[in-house]
Amino acid sequence: MKNRINLVTMKDITDFVAVISKVNGDVYLVDRFHKFKVNAKSQLAAMLASAEWSETYIESETDCYELVKKWIV
């Protein structure tokens, strides 16, 4: 699964990390060019992605669309 997401506020990031931490397996945040990749279950990594990247994508081996659909652009 790969979808573009939008994490704007600190509450968005905190809620997103809390939800995504329940997903089994690896979940990553990647930039638009797939140059950078960070652990989506880390609040610090999610803050970095939100602040530094113009577009952020979630990438996961398992389907977690229903959990993160409110952040999907």
KAMOKA-V627011 format. One record per pair of residues at least 24 apart in sequence whose C-alpha atoms are under 7 Angstrom apart, sorted by the first residue. I is the first residue (numbers start at 1). J is the second residue. Records with the same first field share a line. If there is no record, write none. Layout:
BEGIN
I = J + J
END
This chain:
BEGIN
1 = 59 + 60 + 61 + 62 + 63
2 = 57 + 58 + 59 + 60
3 = 57 + 58 + 59 + 72
4 = 56 + 57 + 58 + 72 + 73
5 = 56 + 57 + 58 + 71 + 72 + 73
6 = 56 + 71 + 72 + 73
7 = 50 + 71
8 = 50
13 = 43 + 46 + 47
14 = 43
17 = 41 + 42 + 43
19 = 67
26 = 60 + 61
27 = 59 + 60
28 = 58 + 59 + 60
29 = 56 + 57 + 58 + 59
30 = 56 + 57 + 58
31 = 55 + 56 + 57
32 = 56 + 57
END
